[in-house]
Amino acid sequence: MMRKLLLLLFFVTSVTVSAQTTKLSALSSADFLSSKIVYDDNGNDVYGYFLLYQKDKKSKGNFELEYVLLDKNLNKMASGTFAQQRATSMFVDFTTELLYVKKLGDKIYFSLGDVMKGYEDIYDMFGLYGLRTLDLKDFKVSEVTYMRNFAPAYGDITKMKRKEMDEFQYMKPTQNNGFVVFEESVMDISMRVFMGKRNARNIRKFRFYDMDLKEKWSYEYKETGDKSFYEYNYFGGEGNDMVFFKEFYEKASDRHSDISYEFFDVQSGKKKFEIRVNDTQNLLRVRRILFEENKVIVFAATNDFNNKDNFAADKITGYAKITYDRATGKELGRSYFKWEQLADKLEIDAYGKIKSYGFIHFLDYKRTTDGKTIVIGEGFSVKGGSEIRDLFTFVFDDNMKLVDYQVINKLKNGVPAIGYGTYLQSIGAFDYMYSQKLPGDGYVFYYADNEKKSKKNPSWVLGIVTYVDGAFSTQKVTLTTQKGQIYPLKAKNGYILLREDTDKDSELRLEKINY
């Protein structure tokens, strides 16, 4: 998935109060490499920021790196150095990037990767190769730990032979305070990603490890024939629930694969239940799974039913909400939104196509305690190329009946690719950025409203949408600067972090947003 880094060409002049600032040059004299947000243990708020620098090159493939840890107010908590190996090649220019950072208890777990320029997101498909920890008591960095033959291993791997690489596995991070390791080697997964699934070795097992890489349990696939299984992929989870996407053939003679979602208890490793998100009237494709105290809620896009099971991105008829019991997987109810609910507001057909405009893609889903669903959508058109258009807000009741709808006009931006909603989302084409939780049932949503094409005097606006006490409000913050480029980052609740890069230095600016 292509990385989305929104380019801001202006500095905040309104709707903010005095900013907290930190210059990167004041944090380290070394060369800045990469940074990541560190969230608190439950992931609800920002704990701080982890910055990575290259301090010195000791020898070929061996570097001294420096970390800097900031708290959520941009105060420096700690810094230190450690040795790091990097792959070398006559033909490829590698750099080292932070791929993963997670805080749990008194440790920060982080992973670095040797990244080829232009291929920074390849590890989204692979997983992590090595893992380190930063102890928050003494701020010392551990040596790197690898997964070799499904057990933690250490040492210099840069000089290993090709056959030895078959003994190493990638670690897939989960939202369940641990890692999934599939029964395939580093070389196996390379074959699967670059050469196609049919060239890969069949995987028949995966294992779950805690954050300290202690194996907790394993799960072996149950197959009835050579073609009965296709693949598992970790989908997501929350608390003790871990969800896997499973694409499979029911029997060897089947021409089309089926899809289901398997729910596991992360403590015991036992499969709790399996759901097949299907329908007698519609074809369904899952877009989001949300967890509530006693429920699992699935949102899925709908197509007209056809026997070939062909789901068309340009024929989406609406969205379904299906509710399951979180303990048993029993279906508790389902309801639908069809585009005809917007017929009194837009000239829209049964497939969501708006006359002389295009389509709306649902991007984010939030739930309130009274059963409502808030959806953020964005418009796009497909005609000689894709174009990103306005932002849309929706509120549905528990039966997916529309109770509120707004369109927020913003600048149009062309995309150098042709595709529909899900594809455009996967390449980071939309302007919607992220959301934050507010007290009660409130949320705040951020989006960009800038001209992406380079112009002499481009305009840039940070869009802010709040949902408080059952009502939306919007504001646009004009950003202005002629000094450099500004990149937005997620900050502690109620703030946004702007990184301004100039020819001489970079500065972090923590801006409070007045709702």
C-alpha positions in Angstrom: 0.0 0.0 0.0 1.4 3.3 -1.0 2.3 5.6 1.9 0.2 8.7 2.3 2.1 11.7 3.5 0.1 14.8 3.1 2.1 17.8 2.0 1.2 21.1 3.7 2.6 24.3 2.3 1.4 26.7 4.9 1.6 27.5 8.7 -1.3 27.8 11.1 -2.7 31.3 11.4 -6.2 30.7 13.0 -8.2 28.4 15.2 -5.2 27.4 17.3 -3.5 28.7 20.4 0.2 29.0 21.3 2.2 26.1 20.0 4.8 23.9 21.7 7.9 23.6 19.4 11.0 21.5 19.1 13.7 21.7 16.5 15.1 18.4 15.3 18.6 19.8 15.2 18.3 20.5 18.9 17.5 16.8 19.6 20.5 15.3 17.7 23.4 16.4 15.5 23.1 13.1 13.5 21.2 12.6 10.3 17.5 12.1 10.7 16.1 8.8 9.3 12.6 8.1 10.5 10.0 8.5 13.2 6.9 6.9 14.6 4.1 7.8 16.9 4.1 5.9 20.2 0.6 5.2 21.6 -0.3 4.5 25.1 -0.9 0.9 26.2 -4.6 0.8 25.2 -4.0 2.7 21.9 -6.5 5.5 22.8 -4.0 8.4 23.0 -0.5 9.4 22.0 2.2 8.6 24.5 5.0 10.2 22.7 7.3 10.1 19.6 10.2 7.8 18.7 12.8 9.4 16.4 15.6 7.6 14.7 19.0 9.1 13.5 22.1 7.7 11.8 25.1 8.8 13.8 28.0 7.0 12.2 29.1 4.3 9.8 31.4 1.9 11.6 32.2 -0.4 8.7 30.5 -1.8 5.6 26.9 -2.7 6.6 27.5 -1.7 10.2 26.1 1.6 11.6 25.7 3.4 14.8 22.1 4.7 15.2 20.6 7.0 17.7 17.1 7.1 19.1 15.4 10.1 20.7 12.2 9.6 22.7 9.8 12.5 23.2 6.8 12.6 25.4 3.4 13.7 24.0 4.2 17.4 24.8 7.5 17.2 22.8 9.7 17.1 25.9 12.8 15.0 25.5 12.5 11.9 27.7 15.7 10.0 26.6 18.2 9.3 23.9 20.8 6.7 23.3 22.9 4.8 20.6 23.0 1.2 19.4 24.7 -0.8 16.7 22.6 -1.8 13.7 23.4 -3.9 10.6 22.1 -2.9 7.2 22.0 -4.9 3.9 24.4 -3.7 1.2 24.2 -4.1 -2.5 26.0 -2.7 -5.6 22.7 -2.2 -7.3 20.2 -1.1 -4.6 20.4 1.8 -2.2 19.1 0.8 1.2 18.2 2.9 4.1 17.0 2.1 7.7 13.5 2.9 8.7 11.3 2.4 11.7 8.7 -0.1 10.7 6.9 -0.7 14.1 6.7 0.9 17.5 4.5 -0.2 20.4 4.5 0.6 24.1 3.4 -2.0 26.6 4.1 -1.7 30.3 7.7 -0.4 30.9 9.0 -1.3 27.4 8.8 0.1 23.9 9.0 -2.6 21.3 10.4 -1.5 17.9 11.5 -2.9 14.6 13.8 -1.6 11.9 14.0 -2.6 8.3 16.4 -2.3 5.4 14.2 -0.4 3.0 14.7 0.2 -0.7 13.7 3.7 -1.7 10.2 3.6 -3.2 9.4 0.3 -1.5 8.9 1.5 2.0 5.5 -0.2 2.4 6.6 -3.7 1.3 6.8 -4.8 5.0 3.0 -4.4 5.2 2.8 -7.6 3.2 5.8 -9.3 4.8 5.8 -8.5 8.5 8.7 -7.7 10.8 12.1 -9.3 10.5 13.8 -8.3 13.8 12.6 -6.9 17.1 14.2 -4.7 19.8 13.1 -3.3 23.1 13.7 0.0 24.8 13.5 -0.3 28.6 11.7 2.7 30.0 13.3 2.2 33.4 17.0 2.6 32.2 16.4 3.5 28.6 18.7 0.8 27.3 18.2 -0.8 23.9 18.3 -4.5 23.6 20.0 -6.5 20.9 17.9 -7.4 17.9 15.9 -10.6 18.1 14.9 -12.7 15.0 12.6 -15.6 14.5 14.5 -18.6 13.5 12.9 -22.0 13.2 10.0 -20.5 15.2 12.2 -19.5 18.2 14.0 -16.3 19.2 17.5 -16.1 17.8 20.3 -13.6 17.8 23.5 -12.8 15.9 24.9 -11.4 12.7 22.6 -12.3 9.8 24.2 -10.2 7.1 26.7 -12.9 6.1 24.3 -15.9 6.1 24.0 -18.2 3.1 20.9 -18.5 1.0 19.9 -21.9 2.5 20.1 -20.4 6.0 17.4 -17.9 5.1 15.0 -20.7 4.8 15.2 -21.0 8.6 13.9 -17.5 9.3 10.3 -16.3 9.6 8.6 -12.9 9.5 6.6 -11.7 12.5 3.2 -10.2 11.7 2.2 -7.6 14.4 -1.4 -7.9 15.8 -3.7 -5.6 17.7 -3.7 -8.3 20.4 -0.3 -7.5 22.0 1.6 -10.1 20.1 2.7 -11.5 16.8 1.5 -14.1 14.3 4.1 -16.2 12.6 3.0 -18.3 9.7 4.7 -21.6 8.8 6.6 -20.2 5.9 10.2 -18.9 5.7 11.4 -15.5 4.5 12.1 -17.0 1.1 8.7 -18.7 1.0 6.9 -15.4 1.5 9.0 -13.7 -1.1 7.9 -16.3 -3.6 4.3 -15.8 -2.6 4.4 -12.0 -2.8 6.5 -11.6 -6.0 5.7 -14.8 -7.9 2.1 -15.4 -6.9 0.3 -17.8 -4.5 0.5 -20.7 -6.9 4.3 -20.6 -6.7 4.3 -20.7 -2.9 4.5 -23.6 -0.5 1.3 -24.5 1.1 1.0 -23.1 4.6 -0.7 -25.4 7.1 -0.1 -23.7 10.5 0.5 -20.4 12.3 1.7 -19.6 15.8 0.9 -16.8 18.2 3.7 -15.2 20.3 3.5 -12.6 23.0 5.4 -9.3 22.8 8.5 -11.0 24.3 8.3 -13.6 21.6 7.2 -16.4 23.8 5.0 -18.9 21.9 1.6 -19.0 23.4 -0.3 -21.4 21.1 -0.4 -22.6 17.5 -3.2 -23.5 15.1 -3.1 -26.1 12.3 -5.3 -25.7 9.3 -7.9 -28.4 8.8 -8.0 -29.5 5.1 -10.0 -32.2 3.4 -8.2 -32.2 0.0 -5.5 -30.7 -2.1 -7.7 -27.7 -3.0 -9.9 -27.3 0.0 -7.8 -24.4 1.4 -6.5 -21.2 -0.1 -5.1 -18.9 2.5 -5.4 -17.3 6.0 -4.5 -13.6 6.7 -4.6 -11.8 10.0 -7.5 -9.3 9.7 -7.6 -7.5 13.1 -8.8 -7.8 16.6 -9.5 -6.2 20.0 -9.0 -7.4 23.5 -9.1 -11.2 23.6 -10.6 -11.5 20.1 -8.3 -12.2 17.1 -9.8 -12.3 13.6 -8.5 -14.0 10.5 -9.7 -13.6 7.0 -9.9 -17.0 5.4 -10.3 -17.6 1.6 -10.9 -21.3 0.8 -12.5 -23.9 -1.4 -15.2 -26.0 0.2 -14.2 -29.0 -1.9 -11.7 -29.6 -4.6 -14.3 -29.4 -7.4 -15.3 -25.9 -6.5 -14.5 -23.3 -9.2 -14.9 -20.2 -6.9 -13.4 -19.7 -3.5 -15.5 -18.8 -0.5 -14.7 -16.3 2.3 -15.1 -16.5 6.0 -13.8 -14.8 9.2 -12.6 -16.9 12.0 -12.5 -15.6 15.6 -9.9 -16.9 18.0 -9.5 -16.5 21.8 -6.1 -14.9 22.0 -5.5 -16.4 25.5 -6.3 -20.0 24.7 -5.8 -20.1 21.0 -9.1 -21.9 20.6 -11.3 -21.0 17.7 -14.5 -19.3 19.1 -16.6 -19.3 15.9 -16.5 -18.7 12.2 -18.8 -16.4 10.2 -19.5 -16.4 6.5 -20.6 -13.0 5.5 -23.1 -13.9 2.8 -26.6 -13.1 1.8 -29.4 -14.6 -0.3 -30.2 -11.2 -1.9 -26.7 -9.5 -2.1 -23.1 -10.2 -2.7 -21.2 -8.8 0.3 -17.6 -7.6 0.8 -16.5 -6.7 4.3 -15.2 -3.2 4.8 -14.9 -3.0 8.6 -15.3 -5.1 11.8 -16.0 -3.2 15.0 -16.1 -4.6 18.5 -18.5 -3.6 21.3 -18.9 -5.1 24.8 -21.1 -8.0 23.8 -21.3 -7.6 20.0 -19.3 -7.8 16.8 -20.6 -5.5 14.1 -19.6 -6.1 10.5 -20.0 -3.5 7.8 -20.0 -4.7 4.2 -20.5 -3.2 0.8 -23.3 -4.8 -1.3 -23.7 -5.9 -4.9 -26.6 -7.4 -6.7 -26.5 -11.2 -6.3 -25.0 -13.2 -9.2 -24.0 -16.9 -9.5 -20.5 -16.1 -10.6 -19.7 -14.3 -7.4 -18.3 -11.3 -9.3 -18.2 -8.2 -7.1 -18.1 -5.1 -9.2 -16.5 -1.9 -7.7 -18.7 0.2 -9.9 -22.0 -1.6 -9.0 -22.1 -1.1 -5.2 -25.8 -0.9 -4.2 -25.2 0.2 -0.7 -23.9 -1.2 2.7 -25.0 -3.8 5.1 -24.6 -3.8 8.9 -24.6 -7.3 10.4 -24.5 -7.8 14.2 -23.2 -11.0 15.9 -23.0 -12.1 19.5 -19.3 -11.6 20.5 -19.2 -14.8 22.6 -20.9 -17.3 20.3 -21.0 -15.7 16.8 -24.7 -16.1 16.6 -26.2 -13.5 14.2 -28.4 -11.0 16.1 -29.7 -9.0 13.1 -28.8 -7.3 9.9 -29.9 -4.1 8.2 -29.2 -2.3 5.0 -28.5 1.2 3.6 -29.3 1.6 -0.1 -28.4 4.7 -2.2 -32.1 5.4 -2.7 -32.1 6.9 0.8 -30.2 9.8 -0.7 -32.6 10.3 -3.7 -34.2 13.4 -2.1 -30.8 15.0 -1.7 -28.8 13.8 -4.8 -29.6 12.7 -8.3 -28.2 9.2 -7.6 -28.9 5.8 -9.2 -29.1 2.3 -7.7 -25.4 1.8 -7.9 -24.4 5.0 -6.1 -23.5 7.0 -9.3 -24.4 10.7 -8.9 -25.2 12.4 -12.1 -22.4 14.7 -13.4 -20.4 13.9 -10.2 -19.3 10.4 -9.6 -19.5 8.1 -6.5 -19.1 8.1 -2.7 -16.7 5.8 -0.9 -17.2 5.0 2.8 -13.8 5.4 4.6 -14.4 5.4 8.3 -17.0 4.0 10.7 -17.6 5.0 14.3 -20.3 3.9 16.8 -22.1 5.8 19.5 -23.5 4.4 22.8 -27.1 4.9 21.6 -26.5 2.6 18.6 -25.9 5.2 15.9 -23.2 4.7 13.3 -21.1 7.7 12.0 -19.6 7.3 8.6 -17.1 9.5 6.8 -17.1 9.2 3.0 -15.4 10.9 0.2 -16.5 11.6 -3.4 -14.6 10.6 -6.5 -15.1 10.4 -10.2 -13.6 8.0 -12.8 -13.4 9.6 -16.3 -10.1 9.6 -18.1 -8.5 9.3 -14.7 -9.7 9.4 -11.1 -10.5 12.7 -9.3 -11.0 13.1 -5.5 -13.9 15.4 -4.6 -15.9 16.4 -1.6 -16.1 15.0 2.0 -19.4 13.5 3.2 -20.7 12.8 6.7 -23.5 10.3 7.5 -25.3 9.3 10.7 -27.4 6.1 10.6 -29.6 4.7 13.3 -29.2 1.1 14.5 -31.2 -0.1 11.5 -29.1 1.8 9.0 -31.8 4.4 8.4 -30.2 7.7 7.5 -30.8 10.4 10.2 -28.2 13.0 9.2 -26.2 13.8 6.0 -23.9 16.6 5.1 -21.5 17.4 2.2 -18.4 19.4 2.9 -17.0 21.0 -0.2 -13.3 20.9 -0.8 -10.8 21.2 -3.7 -10.8 18.6 -6.4 -7.6 16.7 -6.9 -6.6 14.5 -9.8 -5.0 11.1 -9.2 -2.5 9.6 -11.7 -4.4 6.3 -11.6 -7.8 4.9 -12.6 -9.8 3.0 -10.1 -12.7 3.0 -7.7 -13.1 3.5 -4.0 -11.3 0.6 -2.4 -8.4 0.8 -4.8 -8.1 4.6 -4.4 -8.1 4.1 -0.6 -5.3 1.5 -0.8 -3.0 3.9 -2.6 -3.7 6.8 -0.2 -5.6 8.9 -2.8 -8.3 10.3 -0.5 -7.9 13.5 1.5 -9.4 12.1 4.8 -6.6 11.7 7.4 -7.7 10.2 10.7 -10.1 10.6 13.7 -9.8 11.1 17.4 -12.2 10.2 20.2 -13.7 13.1 22.3 -15.4 12.8 25.6 -18.8 11.0 25.6 -19.9 10.1 22.1 -17.9 12.8 20.5 -15.4 12.4 17.6 -13.2 14.7 15.6 -12.2 14.0 12.0 -9.3 15.6 10.1 -8.9 16.0 6.3 -6.7 17.9 3.9 -8.1 20.5 1.5 -5.0 21.3 -0.5 -4.0 21.5 -4.1 -1.8 18.5 -4.6 -0.3 19.7 -7.9 2.6 22.0 -7.5 1.6 25.6 -8.2 3.4 28.9 -7.7 1.0 30.0 -4.9 -0.9 26.9 -3.8 -3.5 27.0 -1.1 -3.7 24.6 1.9 -6.5 24.1 4.4 -6.7 21.7 7.3 -10.4 20.6 7.5 -11.8 19.7 10.9 -15.2 18.0 11.5 -16.5 17.5 15.0 -19.4 15.4 16.2 -20.5 16.5 19.6 -23.9 16.1 21.3 -25.4 14.5 18.3 -24.5 17.3 15.8 -21.7 18.0 13.3 -19.8 21.2 13.1 -17.0 22.1 10.6 -14.1 24.5 10.4 -11.2 25.0 8.1 -7.9 26.2 9.4 -5.9 28.2 6.8 -2.2 27.3 6.9 0.4 29.8 5.6 4.2 29.8 5.3 6.7 30.6 2.7 9.6 29.0 4.6 9.2 25.3 3.8 7.0 22.3 3.8 4.8 21.1 6.6 3.7 17.5 7.3 0.8 16.7 9.6 1.1 14.0 12.3 -1.3 12.6 14.8 -0.9 14.1 18.3 -2.4 13.7 21.7 -6.2 14.1 21.8 -7.2 17.7 21.0 -4.0 18.5 19.2 -2.3 18.1 15.8 1.5 17.9 15.2 3.0 19.8 12.3 6.5 19.1 11.1 7.9 22.0 9.1 11.0 21.2 7.0 13.2 24.0 5.6 16.6 23.9 3.9 18.3 24.5 7.2 16.3 22.6 9.8 13.1 20.8 10.7 10.7 21.9 13.5 7.9 20.0 15.3 5.0 22.2 16.3 2.2 20.9 18.5 -0.9 22.9 17.8 -4.1 22.8 20.0 -7.3 22.7 18.1 -10.3 24.7 19.5 -13.5 22.7 18.9 
